[in-house]
Amino acid sequence: MTAVPKNVTPGLKAGRAPAGPTIGAGYAKGLLSFAVAKGASREKLLERSQISGADLDDLDNRIPLARYDALMRAGTELTGEPALALQFGEAVRMQEVSIVGLICEACETTLDVGAQLNRYWRLVFDEGSGIASDTVRLVHNDGQFWIEATNPIFIGNPHATESEFARLVGNARAMFGANPDFQRKPFPLAVHFTHEAPSYLAEYDRIFQAPIVFGTKWNAIRIDEGFLSLKQPPISRYVFGVLSERAQALLNGLESAKTTRGHVESLLIPILHTGDPNIERVAEKMALSRPTLYRKLKAEGVTFEKLLDELRHKMALHYLNGKKVSVNETAYLVGFSEPSAFSRAFRRWTGTSPRKRAI
């Protein structure tokens, strides 16, 4: 088991999302493994980035973007490879580090990929503002077609831009390399970056194999119009639906984690069975006073008592619908010391007895 580095705050899971910009843990885990494969010490990478190895066990966890950036800097220094971000994008496909990549792989056409990237991009990079921003847009200008990276996360973050551009190009070549329509035109036709030229220009040339311009007005890739209509290798639409449903649930969870209600619920679920999930206990865990927590919940249109009652209702249905625990066990799990009290509450919630629901 990997030890938690000093000064690391663990628990950056769904429901406990850190404030500010975050990135999916799959990206951090992928970068960590890539840097280790290039000779960096795993322990030193975790220590310098202040990331806990335990937070990388679940690829859907959230990692503060500042820690990911620190991991990138540490990896660059410890491997002695200034082009680490560029090479990481080239070598590791999005399908390996994010559910968003799997959804894009299951799209029917390349044009659909852009729509899904915009829909779910916050599962990769989340700005922390609560406002969804498109990641890419298609620009048709003077007879030329460009894919522009528009998300604010790329502004002033050259490592993120070069990594994702290399990933996009590498992914397209891996997917369509044998397609005659793809082979007829170079891909990409040109690449523009807002940042200034780095010292490792040879790596840019090797990876993109196209004219590259630095210090421009935008981060964009020029493509042939035919690229937009390429059909991706077929994947079951059922698979696409399952992945989309899971991604939407993660997106909803990311949003709810930013609300006081979502945070309170995440703290209550592990202690419901104690029968004493009081507001004082939760407020203490949130480093808030009781009146402050009360006001925050009121501003979201709910009281602590109503939130607790609705959470018990939701969790009771979850346990009973799973048909893996008895009515008495469910009563205990949601915090009722007497099954009769649970039955009365369940009738109030649903109009029927929990035993009928459990059948």
LUMVO-963581 format. One line per 5 residues: for each residue x, y, z of N, C-alpha, C. Coordinates in steps of 0.05 Angstrom, whole numbers, plus 32768, in hexadecimal, padded with zeros to 4 digits. Each point is the difference from the previous one (the first is absolute). Layout:
BEGIN
X Y Z X Y Z X Y Z | ...
This chain:
BEGIN
8011 7FE8 8000 7FEF 8018 8000 8012 8019 8000 | 7FF9 8013 7FEF 800F 8019 7FFF 7FFA 8012 8017 | 8014 800A 800E 7FFB 8012 8016 7FF6 801B 7FF6 | 7FF0 800D 8010 7FF6 801A 7FF9 8016 8015 8007 | 8009 800F 7FEC 8015 8014 8005 7FF7 8014 8015
8013 800B 800E 7FFA 8014 8014 7FF1 8018 7FF4 | 7FEF 800D 8010 7FF1 8018 7FF8 7FEC 7FFB 7FE9 | 7FFA 7FE6 7FFA 7FEC 7FFA 7FEC 7FE5 7FFD 800C | 7FEC 800D 7FF4 7FE5 7FFD 8009 7FF2 7FEA 7FF0 | 7FFB 7FE9 800C 7FF3 7FEA 7FF1 7FE3 8004 7FFC
7FF3 7FEE 7FF2 7FE3 7FFF 7FFE 7FF4 8012 7FEB | 800D 8003 7FE9 7FF6 8011 7FEB 7FEE 7FF0 7FEE | 7FEC 7FF3 800B 7FEE 7FEE 7FF1 7FE6 800F 7FFA | 7FEF 7FF3 7FF0 7FE6 800B 7FFA 7FF2 8007 801A | 7FF5 8018 8001 7FF3 8009 8019 8013 8010 8011
801A 7FFF 7FFB 8014 800E 8010 8013 800F 7FED | 7FF5 8009 7FEA 8011 800C 7FEB 800E 8019 800C | 801A 8003 7FFA 800F 8017 8009 7FF6 8019 7FF2 | 8004 8017 800E 7FF9 8019 7FF3 8014 8007 7FEA | 7FF7 8011 7FED 8011 8009 7FEB 8002 7FEC 7FE9
8011 8005 7FED 8003 7FEE 7FE9 800A 7FE5 8008 | 7FF5 7FEB 7FF3 8008 7FE5 8005 8003 7FF1 7FE6 | 800C 7FE8 8002 8004 7FEE 7FEA 7FF9 7FE4 8008 | 7FF6 7FF0 7FEE 7FFA 7FE4 8007 8019 7FF1 8009 | 7FFC 7FEF 8014 8017 7FF2 800B 800D 7FED 7FEC
7FF1 7FF8 7FEC 800B 7FEE 7FEB 8017 800E 7FF2 | 7FFE 801A 7FFB 8015 800F 7FF3 8019 8000 8012 | 7FFC 8005 8019 8017 8001 8012 800D 7FE5 8003 | 7FF0 7FEB 8001 800B 7FE5 8002 800F 7FF9 7FE6 | 7FF5 8007 7FE9 800E 7FFB 7FE7 801A 800E 7FFE
8001 801A 8008 8018 800F 7FFF 8015 7FF5 8014 | 7FF7 7FF8 8017 8012 7FF5 8014 800D 7FE6 7FF5 | 7FF1 7FEF 7FF4 800A 7FE7 7FF5 8013 8005 7FE9 | 7FF9 8015 7FF0 8011 8006 7FE9 801B 800B 8009 | 8000 8011 8014 8019 800C 800A 8011 7FEA 800E
7FF3 7FEE 800E 800F 7FEA 800D 800D 7FEE 7FEB | 7FF1 7FFB 7FEA 800B 7FEF 7FEA 8018 800E 7FF3 | 8002 801A 8003 8017 800F 7FF4 8016 8004 8015 | 7FFE 7FF3 8017 8016 8000 8013 7FFC 8010 8019 | 7FE9 800E 8003 7FFC 8010 8018 7FF7 7FEF 8018
8006 8009 8018 7FF8 7FF1 8018 7FE3 8006 8006 | 7FF0 7FEB 8003 7FE4 8003 8007 7FFD 800F 801B | 8010 7FF8 8013 7FFE 800D 801B 8006 801D 7FFE | 8014 8008 7FF1 8007 801C 7FFE 7FEB 8010 7FF1 | 7FF5 7FF3 7FEB 7FEA 800D 7FF1 7FE8 8006 8011
7FF8 7FED 8011 7FE9 8004 8011 8007 8014 8016 | 8018 7FFF 800A 8007 8013 8015 8001 801D 7FF6 | 800C 8004 7FE8 8002 801B 7FF6 7FE5 800B 7FF6 | 7FEF 7FEF 7FF7 7FE6 8009 7FF6 7FEB 8002 8016 | 8007 7FF5 8018 7FEC 8000 8016 7FE7 7FF0 7FF9
8003 7FEB 7FF0 7FEA 7FEE 7FF9 8003 7FE6 800F | 7FEA 7FF7 800B 8000 7FE6 800D 7FFB 7FEA 7FEC | 8010 7FEB 8002 7FFD 7FE9 7FEE 7FE4 7FF4 8002 | 7FF4 8002 8018 7FE5 7FF5 8004 7FEB 800F 7FF0 | 8005 8019 7FFB 7FED 8010 7FF1 8000 7FFA 7FE2
8013 7FEF 7FF8 8001 7FF8 7FE4 7FF5 7FE5 7FFB | 7FF6 7FF2 8015 7FF5 7FE6 7FFD 7FE7 8000 7FEF | 7FF0 8015 8004 7FE7 8003 7FF1 8004 8015 7FEB | 7FFF 7FF9 7FE6 8006 8013 7FEB 7FEB 8017 7FFF | 7FE9 7FFD 800D 7FEC 8015 7FFF 8003 8014 8017
8014 7FFC 8011 8005 8014 8015 8009 801B 7FF3 | 7FFF 8015 8010 8009 801A 7FF7 801A 8008 800E | 8013 800A 7FF1 801A 8009 800A 8002 801E 7FFA | 8008 8010 8014 8004 801D 7FFB 8013 8004 7FE8 | 7FF9 8011 7FEE 8010 8005 7FE8 801C 8009 8008
8002 8010 8015 801B 8009 8009 8012 7FE9 8007 | 7FF5 7FEA 800B 8010 7FE9 8007 8008 7FF1 7FE6 | 7FEE 7FFF 7FED 8006 7FF3 7FE7 8017 800F 7FF2 | 7FFE 801B 8000 8015 8010 7FF4 801B 7FFB 800F | 7FFE 7FFD 801A 8019 7FFB 8010 800B 7FE4 7FF8
7FEE 7FED 7FFB 8009 7FE6 7FF7 800E 8002 7FE5 | 7FF5 8010 7FEE 800C 8003 7FE6 801C 800D 8003 | 8002 8014 8011 801A 800D 8004 8014 7FED 800C | 7FF7 7FF0 8014 8012 7FED 800D 8009 7FEB 7FEC | 7FED 7FF6 7FEF 8006 7FEC 7FED 8014 800A 7FEB
7FFD 8019 7FF8 8012 800C 7FEC 801D 8001 800C | 8001 8008 8019 801A 8003 800D 800D 7FE5 8006 | 7FF1 7FEE 800B 800B 7FE6 8008 8007 7FEE 7FE9 | 7FF2 8003 7FE9 8007 7FF0 7FE9 8015 800E 7FEE | 8004 801A 8005 8012 800F 7FEF 7FF6 8003 7FE4
7FE5 7FFE 7FFD 7FF3 8002 7FE5 7FEE 8019 7FFF | 800A 8015 7FF3 7FF0 8019 7FFF 7FE6 7FFC 7FF0 | 7FFF 7FED 7FEE 7FE8 7FFB 7FEF 7FEE 7FEB 800C | 8000 7FFD 801A 7FF1 7FEA 800D 7FE2 8003 7FFA | 7FF5 8018 8002 7FE3 8004 7FFC 7FF9 7FF8 7FE3
8010 8009 7FED 7FFB 7FFA 7FE4 8001 7FE1 7FFB | 8014 7FF3 800C 8003 7FE4 7FFC 7FEA 7FF0 800F | 7FF7 800A 8017 7FEA 7FF3 800E 7FE7 8000 7FEF | 7FFA 8017 7FF3 7FE9 8002 7FEF 8002 7FED 7FE8 | 8018 7FFD 7FF5 8004 7FEF 7FE9 7FFD 7FE2 8008
800A 7FF9 8017 8001 7FE3 8007 7FE7 7FF5 800E | 7FF2 8011 800F 7FE9 7FF6 8010 7FE6 800B 7FF5 | 7FF0 7FEE 7FF6 7FE6 8008 7FF4 7FEC 8007 8016 | 7FED 8011 7FF9 7FEC 8009 8014 7FEF 7FE8 800A | 7FFD 7FEC 7FEF 7FF0 7FE8 8008 800D 7FF2 8018
801A 8004 8004 800E 7FF3 8016 7FFD 800F 801A | 7FF9 8019 7FFF 8001 8010 8018 7FE6 800E 8007 | 7FEB 7FFE 7FEF 7FE7 800E 8006 7FE9 7FF2 7FF1 | 7FE9 8000 800E 7FE8 7FF5 7FF3 7FF8 8011 7FE8 | 8009 801A 8000 7FF9 8011 7FE9 800D 7FF5 7FE7
8018 7FF5 8002 800D 7FF4 7FE9 7FF1 7FE8 7FF5 | 7FF5 7FF0 8013 7FF1 7FE9 7FF7 7FE6 8008 7FF2 | 7FF4 8015 8009 7FE7 800A 7FF3 8007 800A 7FE4 | 8016 800F 7FFE 8008 800A 7FE5 8007 7FE9 7FED | 800C 7FEB 800B 8007 7FE9 7FEF 7FE6 7FF2 7FF6
7FEB 8002 800F 7FE7 7FF3 7FF9 7FEE 8011 7FEE | 8009 8018 7FF9 7FF0 8012 7FEE 8001 7FF4 7FE4 | 7FEC 8008 7FF0 7FFE 7FF6 7FE4 8012 800F 7FEE | 8003 801B 8003 8010 8010 7FEE 8012 8012 8010 | 8015 800B 7FF3 8012 8013 800D 7FF1 8019 8008
7FEC 8008 7FF1 7FF0 8018 8008 7FF2 7FFB 801A | 7FF6 7FE8 8005 7FF3 7FF9 8019 8013 8002 8017 | 8019 7FFA 7FFB 8014 8001 8016 8002 801C 800C | 8000 8015 7FEF 8001 801B 800B 7FE8 8006 8012 | 7FE8 7FF7 7FF8 7FE8 8005 8011 8003 7FF2 801B
800A 7FE8 8000 8003 7FF1 801A 8016 800C 8011 | 8015 8009 7FF3 8016 800E 800F 7FF5 8018 800F | 7FF0 8010 7FF2 7FF4 8018 800C 7FEC 7FF9 8016 | 7FF2 7FEA 7FFC 7FEC 7FF8 8014 800D 7FF6 801A | 8016 7FF1 7FFE 800B 7FF3 8018 801C 800A 8008
8009 8015 7FF4 801C 8009 8005 8006 8005 801D | 7FEB 8009 800F 8005 8006 801C 8009 7FE8 8010 | 7FFB 7FE7 7FF5 800A 7FE9 800E 801E 7FFC 7FFC | 800B 800E 7FED 801D 8001 7FFC 800B 8018 800F | 7FFC 8017 7FF6 8008 8019 800D 7FE7 800F 8009
7FFE 8006 801A 7FEA 8011 800A 800C 801A 800A | 7FF6 8016 7FF6 800B 801A 8008 7FF9 8008 801C | 7FEB 7FF3 800B 7FF8 8006 801C 7FEE 8018 8002 | 7FF8 800B 7FE9 7FEF 8018 8001 7FE2 7FF8 8001 | 7FFA 7FE7 7FFB 7FE4 7FF8 7FFF 7FF2 8006 7FE6
800F 800C 7FED 7FF5 8007 7FE6 800E 7FEF 7FEB | 7FF0 7FF1 7FF1 800B 7FEF 7FEB 8009 8010 7FE8 | 8018 7FFA 7FF7 800B 800E 7FE9 8007 7FEB 7FEA | 7FFA 8007 7FE7 8007 7FEE 7FEA 801F 7FFD 8000 | 8008 7FE8 7FF8 801C 7FFA 7FFE 800B 8006 7FE4
7FF1 7FF8 7FEC 8009 8004 7FE4 7FE9 800C 7FF0 | 8007 800D 7FEB 7FEC 8009 7FEC 800C 7FFE 7FE4 | 7FEF 7FFB 7FED 8008 7FFE 7FE4 7FFE 801C 7FF4 | 8016 8009 7FF4 8001 801A 7FF3 8005 7FFD 7FE2 | 7FEE 800C 7FF0 8004 8000 7FE3 8007 801C 7FF8
8019 8004 7FF7 800A 801B 7FFB 8010 8000 7FE6 | 7FF6 8010 7FEC 800E 8003 7FE7 8005 7FE5 7FF2 | 7FEC 7FEF 8001 8002 7FE6 7FF3 8010 7FEB 800F | 8009 8008 8018 800F 7FED 8011 7FF0 7FF7 8018 | 8004 7FE7 8009 7FF3 7FF6 8017 8014 7FFC 8017
7FF8 800B 8017 8012 7FFF 8018 7FF0 7FF4 8017 | 800E 7FF1 8011 7FF5 7FF8 801A 800E 8011 8015 | 7FF1 8012 800D 800C 8012 8013 7FFA 7FF6 801C | 8014 8001 8011 7FFD 7FF9 801D 7FF8 801A 800E | 7FE8 8001 8009 7FF5 8019 800B 7FFE 8001 801E
8004 7FE9 800D 7FFC 7FFF 801D 8015 8012 800E | 7FF8 800F 8015 8012 8011 800E 8018 7FF2 800D | 7FFD 7FE5 8004 8015 7FF1 800D 801A 8001 7FEF | 7FFD 8004 7FE6 8017 8000 7FEF 800F 801B 7FFF | 7FF2 8015 8009 800C 801A 8000 8016 8002 8015
8018 8005 7FF8 8016 8002 8013 800A 7FE5 800A | 7FF8 7FEA 7FF4 8008 7FE6 8009 800B 7FF0 7FE8 | 8018 8006 7FF7 800B 7FF3 7FE8 8001 7FE2 8002 | 8007 7FF6 8018 8002 7FE3 8003 7FE6 7FF2 7FFA | 7FEA 800B 800A 7FE5 7FF5 7FFB 7FFA 8000 7FE2
8006 8017 7FF3 7FFA 8003 7FE4 8010 7FEC 7FEF | 801A 8000 8004 8010 7FEE 7FEF 7FFA 7FE3 8005 | 7FF9 7FF9 8019 7FFA 7FE5 8007 7FE6 7FF6 7FF2 | 7FEB 8011 8001 7FE7 7FF8 7FF5 8000 8001 7FE1 | 800F 8013 7FF5 8002 8000 7FE3 800F 7FE7 7FF6
8016 7FF9 800E 800E 7FE8 7FF8 7FEF 7FE7 8003 | 7FEF 8000 8015 7FEE 7FEA 8005 7FEB 7FFE 7FEA | 7FF5 8017 7FF8 7FEC 8000 7FEA 800B 7FF5 7FE6 | 8018 800A 7FF9 800D 7FF8 7FE7 8007 7FE2 8001 | 800C 7FF7 8016 8008 7FE4 8003 7FE8 7FEE 7FFF
7FEA 8008 800D 7FE8 7FF0 8001 7FF4 7FFD 7FE4 | 7FFF 8016 7FF1 7FF5 7FFF 7FE5 8011 7FEE 7FEE | 801A 8002 8002 8011 7FEF 7FEF 7FFD 7FE2 8007 | 7FFD 7FFB 801B 7FFD 7FE4 8008 7FE5 7FF5 7FF6 | 7FEB 8010 8000 7FE6 7FF7 7FF9 7FFC 7FFE 7FE2
800A 8014 7FF1 7FFB 8001 7FE3 8018 7FFB 7FEE | 8016 7FF7 800C 8018 7FFD 7FF0 7FFD 7FEE 7FE8 | 7FEF 7FEC 8001 7FFC 7FEE 7FEA 7FE9 8009 7FED | 7FF3 8016 8007 7FE9 800A 7FF0 800B 800F 7FE7 | 7FF9 7FF7 7FE8 800A 800D 7FE8 7FF8 801E 7FFE
7FE8 8007 800A 7FF8 801C 7FFF 8012 8011 8012 | 8009 7FF4 8016 8011 800F 8013 801C 8002 7FF4 | 8009 7FEC 7FF2 801B 7FFF 7FF5 8004 8014 7FE9 | 7FEA 8008 7FF3 8003 8012 7FE9 8009 801C 8007 | 7FFA 8009 8018 8007 801B 8008 8011 7FFF 801A
8014 8012 8001 8010 8001 8019 7FEE 8007 8018 | 8007 7FF5 8017 7FF1 8008 8018 8014 8002 8017 | 8001 8018 800C 7FF1 8018 7FF9 800E 800F 7FE9 | 7FF1 8014 7FF6 800C 8011 7FEB 8012 8016 800B | 7FF9 8009 8019 8010 8014 800D 7FF7 8001 801D
8012 800B 8012 7FFA 8002 801C 8009 801B 800A | 7FEE 800E 800E 8006 801A 800C 7FFF 7FFF 801E | 8013 800E 800E 8000 8001 801D 8003 801D 8008 | 7FF3 8007 8017 8003 801B 800B 801A 8004 800F | 800B 7FEA 800A 8019 8003 800F 8018 8003 7FED
8016 8009 800C 8018 8004 7FF0 800E 7FE5 7FFB | 8011 7FFF 7FEC 800E 7FE8 7FF9 8012 7FF6 8017 | 7FFE 7FE6 8007 8011 7FF5 8015 801A 7FF7 7FF5 | 8011 7FF5 8011 801B 7FF7 7FF7 7FFF 7FE6 7FF1 | 7FEA 7FF0 8003 8000 7FE5 7FF4 7FEF 8000 7FE7
8007 8011 7FED 7FF1 8002 7FE7 8001 7FE7 7FF0 | 8016 7FF1 8002 8002 7FE7 7FF1 7FEA 7FEC 8007 | 7FF8 8000 8019 7FEA 7FEE 8009 7FE5 8009 7FF4 | 7FFC 801A 7FFE 7FE8 800A 7FF3 7FFF 7FF7 7FE3 | 8016 8003 7FF3 8001 7FF8 7FE3 7FFC 7FE2 7FFD
800C 7FF0 8011 7FFD 7FE3 7FFE 7FE3 7FF7 8005 | 7FF3 800C 8013 7FE5 7FF7 8008 7FEB 800B 7FEC | 8001 801A 7FFA 7FEA 800B 7FF0 8005 7FFD 7FE2 | 8019 8000 7FF7 8006 7FFC 7FE4 7FF0 8013 7FEE | 8000 801A 8009 7FF1 8014 7FF2 800C 801C 8007
7FFA 8014 7FEF 8009 801B 8007 7FF6 8009 801C | 8011 800A 8011 7FF8 8009 801B 8007 801D 8003 | 7FED 800F 800B 8005 801D 8005 7FFB 8005 801D | 8012 800E 800D 7FFE 8007 801C 7FFA 801E 8003 | 7FF5 8007 8018 7FFA 801C 8006 7FE9 800B 7FEF
7FED 7FEF 7FF9 7FE9 8009 7FF0 7FE9 8008 8012 | 7FEA 8007 7FF3 7FE8 800A 800E 7FF0 7FE9 800C | 8005 7FE7 7FF9 7FF0 7FEA 8009 800F 7FE6 8001 | 7FF4 7FED 800E 800A 7FE4 8000 7FED 7FF1 7FEE | 800B 7FF8 7FE9 7FEE 7FF4 7FEB 800F 7FED 7FEE
7FF2 7FED 7FF5 800A 7FEC 7FEE 7FF1 8003 7FE5 | 800E 8003 7FEB 7FF3 8002 7FE6 7FFD 7FE3 7FF5 | 7FE8 7FFB 7FF5 7FFA 7FE5 7FF6 7FF3 8002 7FE4 | 8000 7FE9 7FF2 7FF2 7FFE 7FE7 7FE2 7FFC 8006 | 7FEF 800C 7FF0 7FE3 7FFE 8005 7FF7 7FE3 8001
800C 7FEE 7FF1 7FF8 7FE4 7FFF 8004 7FF2 801B | 8012 800B 8011 8004 7FF3 801A 7FE7 8000 8011 | 7FEF 8014 7FFC 7FE8 8003 8010 7FEB 7FEA 7FFB | 8001 7FF4 7FE9 7FEC 7FEC 7FF9 800B 7FE3 8002 | 8018 7FFD 800A 800B 7FE5 8003 7FEF 7FEF 8013
7FFB 7FE8 7FF9 7FF1 7FED 8011 8014 7FF2 8012 | 7FFB 8000 8019 8011 7FF2 8013 7FFA 7FE2 8000 | 8013 7FEF 8007 7FFB 7FE3 8002 7FE7 7FFB 8011 | 7FEE 7FF0 7FF7 7FE6 7FFC 800F 8004 7FF4 801C | 7FF2 800C 8013 7FFE 7FF5 801B 7FE2 7FFF 8007
7FF8 7FED 800F 7FE4 7FFC 8008 7FF4 801A 800A | 7FE8 8007 7FF6 7FF3 8018 800A 7FF7 7FFC 801D | 7FFC 7FE6 8008 7FFA 7FFA 801C 8017 8009 8011 | 8019 7FFA 7FF7 8017 8009 800F 8001 801E 8002 | 7FFA 800E 7FEA 8000 801D 8001 7FEC 800A 8014
7FE8 7FF3 8001 7FEC 8009 8013 8008 7FFC 801D | 800C 7FE8 8005 8009 7FFB 801B 8015 8014 8009 | 8013 8005 7FEE 8015 8013 8007 7FF5 801C 8004 | 7FED 8008 7FEF 7FF4 801B 8003 7FF1 8003 801A | 7FF2 7FEA 8007 7FF1 8001 8019 8012 8003 8018
8016 7FF1 8000 8014 8002 8015 800D 801B 8001 | 8007 800B 7FE9 800C 801A 7FFF 7FEE 8016 800A | 7FE6 7FFE 7FF9 7FED 8014 8009 7FFD 7FFF 801F | 8000 7FE7 800B 7FFF 7FFD 801D 8018 800D 800D | 8018 7FFD 7FF4 8018 800C 800B 7FFE 801E 7FFE
7FF5 800A 7FEA 7FFE 801D 7FFC 7FEC 800C 8014 | 7FEA 7FF1 8005 7FED 8009 8014 800D 8000 801C | 8010 7FEC 8005 800D 7FFE 801A 8014 8016 8004 | 800E 8007 7FEB 8014 8016 8001 7FF2 801A 8006 | 7FE8 8004 7FF4 7FF1 8019 8005 7FF5 8001 801C
7FF5 7FE9 800A 7FF4 8000 801A 8015 8003 8016 | 8018 7FF7 7FFA 8016 8002 8014 8007 801D 8005 | 7FF8 8012 7FEE 8006 801C 8003 7FEB 800E 8011 | 7FEA 7FF3 8006 7FEB 800B 8010 8004 7FF8 801D | 7FF5 8011 8012 8001 7FF9 801C 7FF0 7FE6 8005
7FE9 7FFE 7FF3 7FF0 7FE8 8004 8010 7FE6 7FF8 | 800D 8001 7FE9 800F 7FE9 7FF7 8016 7FF9 8013 | 800D 8014 800B 8016 7FFB 8013 7FF5 7FF4 801A | 7FE9 800B 800A 7FF4 7FF5 8018 7FF8 7FE3 7FFC | 7FF3 7FFA 7FE9 7FF8 7FE5 7FFB 8017 7FEC 8000
8017 8009 7FF4 8017 7FEE 7FFE 800B 7FFA 801C | 7FFC 8013 8013 800A 7FFC 801B 7FEC 7FEF 8010 | 7FE6 8002 7FF9 7FEC 7FF2 8010 7FFF 7FE2 7FF9 | 8004 7FF9 7FE7 7FFC 7FE4 7FF8 8011 7FED 8010 | 8019 8005 8006 8010 7FED 8010 7FF8 7FFE 801D
7FF0 8014 800A 7FF9 7FFF 801D 7FE2 7FFD 8005 | 7FF1 7FFC 7FEA 7FE3 7FFC 8004 7FFA 7FEA 8014 | 800F 7FEA 7FFF 7FFA 7FE9 8010 8004 8005 801E | 800E 8016 8007 8005 8005 801C 7FE7 800A 800E | 7FED 800A 7FF1 7FE7 800A 800B 8003 801C 800C
8017 800C 7FFD 8005 801A 800C 800E 8013 7FEC | 7FF5 8003 7FE8 800D 8011 7FEC 7FF6 801D 8004 | 8009 800D 8016 7FF5 801B 8006 800F 8016 7FF1 | 7FF4 8017 7FFF 800B 8016 7FF0 801A 800A 800D | 8003 7FFE 801A 8018 8009 800D 8018 7FF0 7FF7
7FFC 7FE6 7FFE 8015 7FED 7FF8 8009 8006 7FE4 | 7FED 8004 7FEE 8006 8006 7FE4 800D 801B 7FFD | 7FF6 8014 800E 800C 801B 7FFF 801D 7FFF 8008 | 8006 7FF0 8015 801C 7FFE 8009 8012 7FF5 7FEB | 7FF6 7FEB 7FF2 8010 7FF3 7FEB 8004 8014 7FE9
7FEE 8012 7FFB 8002 8014 7FEB 800F 8019 8009 | 8008 8001 8019 800E 8017 800B 7FEE 8019 7FFF | 7FE6 7FFB 8005 7FED 8016 8001 7FF2 8000 801B | 7FF5 8017 8007 7FEF 8001 8018 7FE4 7FF6 7FF9 | 7FF1 7FF8 8014 7FE5 7FF6 7FFA 7FEF 8014 7FF2
8000 801A 800A 7FEF 8014 7FF2 8009 8005 7FE3 | 801A 7FFF 7FFB 8009 8004 7FE5 7FF7 7FEA 7FED | 8002 7FE7 8009 7FF7 7FEA 7FF0 7FE2 8001 7FFC | 7FF1 8008 8014 7FE3 8003 7FFE 7FFA 8015 7FEA | 800E 8016 8000 7FFB 8016 7FED 8007 7FF6 7FE4
8016 7FF2 7FFD 8008 7FF6 7FE5 7FEB 7FED 7FF5 | 7FF6 7FEF 8010 7FEB 7FED 7FF7 7FE6 800F 7FFA | 7FF9 8013 8010 7FE8 8010 7FFC 8001 800E 7FE5 | 8019 800A 7FF9 8003 800E 7FE7 7FFC 7FEE 7FE8 | 8003 7FE6 8004 7FFB 7FEC 7FEB 7FE4 7FF4 8002
7FF0 800C 8012 7FE4 7FF8 8001 7FFA 7FE7 8010 | 8011 7FF9 8013 7FFC 7FE7 800F 8009 8004 801D | 7FF3 7FF2 8013 800A 7FFF 801B 8010 7FE6 8005 | 800F 8000 8015 800F 7FE8 8006 7FED 7FE8 8005 | 7FEA 8005 800E 7FEE 7FEB 8007 7FF3 7FF4 7FE6
7FF8 8012 7FEE 7FF4 7FF6 7FE7 8015 7FF1 7FEF | 8018 800B 7FFF 8015 7FF2 7FF1 8005 7FE4 800B | 8002 7FFE 801B 8005 7FE6 800C 7FE9 7FEC 7FFB | 7FE7 800A 8002 7FE9 7FEF 7FFB 8000 7FF6 7FE3 | 8005 8012 7FED 8001 7FF8 7FE4 8017 7FED 7FF9
8016 8004 800E 8017 7FEE 7FFB 7FFA 7FE4 800B | 7FF3 7FFF 8017 7FF8 7FE6 800B 7FED 7FF1 7FED | 7FED 8010 7FF5 7FED 7FF5 7FED 800F 7FF4 7FE8 | 8012 8010 7FF5 800E 7FF8 7FE8 8011 7FE7 8005 | 800E 8000 8017 8012 7FE9 8007 7FF0 7FE7 8006
7FE9 8003 800C 7FEF 7FE9 8006 7FF7 7FF3 7FE6 | 7FF7 8010 7FED 7FF9 7FF5 7FE6 8017 7FF2 7FF3 | 8017 800C 8002 8019 7FF4 7FF4 8005 7FE5 800C | 7FFE 7FFD 801A 8006 7FE6 800D 7FEB 7FEC 7FF9 | 7FE6 8008 8002 7FEB 7FED 7FFB 7FFE 7FF7 7FE3
8004 8013 7FEE 7FFF 7FF9 7FE3 8016 7FED 7FF9 | 8017 8002 800E 8016 7FED 7FFB 7FFA 7FE4 8009 | 7FED 7FFD 8012 7FF7 7FE6 800B 8017 7FF0 800B | 8013 800E 800C 8017 7FF2 800C 8000 8002 801F | 7FEE 8011 800A 7FFE 8003 801E 7FE3 7FFE 8007
7FFB 7FF8 8019 7FE4 7FFE 800A 7FF5 801B 8008 | 7FE6 8000 8006 7FF3 8019 8009 800D 8009 801A | 8004 7FEE 8012 800C 8007 801A 801D 800B 7FFC | 800F 7FF4 7FEE 801B 8009 7FFB 7FFF 801C 7FF3 | 7FED 8004 7FEE 7FFD 801A 7FF3 7FF9 8015 8015
7FEF 7FFA 8013 7FF9 8012 8015 8019 8009 800F | 8011 7FED 8006 8019 8006 800F 8012 8012 7FEE | 8003 7FF9 7FE7 8013 800E 7FEF 7FF8 801D 7FFC | 7FE6 8006 8000 7FF8 801C 7FFC 7FFB 800F 801B | 8007 7FF3 8016 8000 800E 801A 7FE8 7FFD 8012
7FEF 7FEB 7FFC 7FEA 7FFC 8012 8006 7FE9 8013 | 7FFD 8005 801A 8006 7FEC 8014 7FE9 7FEC 8002 | 7FE8 8007 7FF8 7FE9 7FEE 8001 7FF4 7FFC 7FE4 | 7FFD 7FE7 7FF8 7FF4 7FFB 7FE6 7FE4 800C 7FFD | 7FF1 8002 8016 7FE5 800B 7FFF 8002 801E 7FF8
8013 800E 800B 8003 801D 7FF9 8008 8003 7FE3 | 8011 7FEE 7FF6 8007 8000 7FE4 7FE8 7FFB 7FEE | 7FEF 7FED 8008 7FE8 7FF9 7FF0 7FED 8018 7FFE | 7FFD 800E 8016 7FEF 8018 8000 800B 8015 7FED | 801A 8004 8002 800D 8014 7FEF 7FFD 7FF8 7FE2
8004 7FE6 7FFB 7FFE 7FF6 7FE4 7FE4 8004 7FF5 | 7FEC 7FFB 8010 7FE4 8004 7FF7 7FFC 801D 7FFA | 800B 8012 8010 7FFD 801D 7FFB 800E 8007 7FE6 | 8017 7FF4 7FFA 800E 8006 7FE7 7FF2 7FF5 7FE7 | 7FF7 7FE7 8002 7FF7 7FF2 7FE8 7FE3 7FF8 8000
7FF3 8000 8017 7FE4 7FF7 8001 7FFD 7FE2 8002 | 8016 7FF2 8003 7FFF 7FE3 8003 8014 7FF6 8014 | 7FFF 7FE7 8007 8013 7FF6 8015 801A 7FF8 7FF3 | 8016 8001 800F 801A 7FF8 7FF5 8001 7FE2 7FF9 | 7FF0 7FF0 800D 8000 7FE3 7FFB 7FF5 7FFA 7FE4
7FEC 8010 7FF8 7FF5 7FFC 7FE5 8015 8008 7FEB | 800F 8016 8006 8015 8009 7FEE 8017 7FEC 7FFD | 8005 7FF2 8016 8016 7FED 8000 7FFA 7FE6 7FF2 | 7FE7 7FFB 7FFA 7FF8 7FE6 7FF3 800A 7FFF 7FE3
